[in-house]
Amino acid sequence: MRRYVEKPSPCAIHGLLEVLARPWTMHILWNLSMTGPTRFGALRRQIEGISSRVLTERLRALEEKGFVFRDYEPTIPPTVTYGITKRMNDLHAIFGDLDRVARKWQAEDASAPVRGAQKRAAASAKG
């Protein structure tokens, strides 16, 4: 399999968003950021719906970029633990901000009528 060589983008955020926007990546980073170093199996159980294959692929990519570390201990069975690196500590505050926004919006959505029903009611009133 041939791999292409990545050319640096003139836009600084492009490379970061390219990594973070992949499916499951933010879930993985969020979990590791909030729970600390976690074994592979526990991480898979914490992220509902992710397959072992996809989790492995994403963790390898994140490790390659320096976002997570992998600690392997040759025990029986082997123990593999993942955690965020110092590089990811820069995003820890952003995750906290996102958590606050998500909880606020969740509370607003829970207390408000269904938005689609509001739009249909408004459209019916006009027409």
N, C-alpha and C positions, 0 to 999 in steps of 0.2 A: 504494500500500500504506500503510495507516495504522499508525502505531507508537503504542504506548501509553506513557504516562509512568510510569516506575518510581517507586513511593512508597518512601521509606526504611523499612526494616524496623526495628522496635524491638529486634530481636535482632541484635547486631553481626555475628555469624558467618554469618548467613543469606545475605547478599549474596556473601560470599567463597565459601561452599560451593556456592552456585548456579552460580558461574562455574567453580570447580574440578571440580565433579562431572560436567560435560558430557563425553561420550565424547571421548577423545584429548587433552583439555586437559592432564591431568597428564603424559602422555607428552611433549607438546610442551615444557612448562615444565621437565620433568626433563632432556630433551636439551639445551635451551638453557642450563640451569643448569650442567650438567656439561661441555659442550663450548665454551661461550662463543658469541659472535656467529657465526651460521651462515647461509649462503646458502640460499634457498628450496629449490632442488633437492637440496642435500646433506641438508637437514633432512627432506625427503620420503623420501629413501633410508634415513635413519637410523631412521625410525619405520615399521617394517614393517607393511604392510597399510593405511595411511592413503591416501586418494585426494587428489589435488591440490585438488579442490573443497572437501573437508572441512578440509584443512589451511589453505587460504585463509580459510575462514569462521572457524575457531578463532583464527587469527592476528589477523584483523581485530577480533574480539571482545576478545582479550587486549590488543591495542593500544589499543582504546577504553577499557578499564578501567585502562590505565597499567601493565600487567604486563610488556609487551614493547615494544621500540622497533622501528621499521622504517626502515632506511637505504636510500634509493633513489638509484642513480647512473645518469644517462641515457647509458650507454655502449651499444654495439651488440655483443651483445645487452645489454639492461638488467641491471644488477646490483642485486639486492634482498637485503639482509642483515637478519636478525632477531636480537635478543638480549634479555636480561632487563634490566629497569630497576632503578634503586636500590630502588624499592619491593619488587621481588622478592628483593632480597638478604635481606630479613627471613625469607623462606621457605627460603633456601639451607641454613641449618643443619638445618631440618626435613627437607629432602630427604636430607641426609647421614644423619640418624637413620633415615629410612625405608629408605635403602640398606643400612644395617647390619642392620636387622631383616629385610629381604628376603633378604639373603645368609645370615643365620643360619637362617631358616626353610627356605630352599632346601637348605642343607646337612643340616638335620634331616630334611627330607622325602626327600632322596636316600639317607640312611643308614637310614631307618626303612622297615619293610614298608608296603605300601599300606594306608592307613587303612580303606578300605572292606573289605578282606580281614580286617583285625583285628576290625571290628565284626561281620562275618558269622561269624567263628570264635567270637567271644564269645557270639553269639546261639545258635549251634549247640550250644555246650557247655552252655548253660542249658536248652535245650529238648530 
